[in-house]
Amino acid sequence: MPMANDTDMKPHVQTYHSVLGMLKYGAVICVLIGLFVVWLISGAK
């Protein structure tokens, strides 16, 4: 199977970086939501 040339790789690299960015920010948002839920459950006033 031939390797992809540079022209074929540019869209894939761009998509890869977009997915990594979404995962990074998604993880931060999930942690913040989790901390908020723990704060609600703990009954903090």
N, C-alpha and C positions, 0 to 999 in steps of 0.2 A: 504494500500500500504506500503510495507516494506521500511525502510530507507536504503540508500546506505551505505555500509561499507567503511572502510578507503581505501581499495584497489580501489574501484570505484571512490572515491572522489579525489584522487591525480591528475588524468588527468584533471578533471573539475576545480580544484583549479588553476592548471598551466594555463589553457586556460583563466580563469577569470583574472588572473594577467596579462597575455599577452594583453587581450582586454583593461584592464584599462590603461596599458602602452601606447597602441596605441591611446586611447582616450586622454590621458594627452598630449602626444607630438603632436597629431593632433590638439588639441585645441590651443596650443602655435603657431603652424605653421599657423593656420587660423587667429589668432590675428595679427601675423606679416604680413601676406599677406594683411589683412584689413588695417593695419596702412600704408603699402606701397601704397595701392590704394588711401587712403585718402591723402597721401602726393603727389601723382601724380595729383589728382584732384585739390588740393589746389594751384597748380602751383608754389610750392616752388622752389627756384633757388639756 
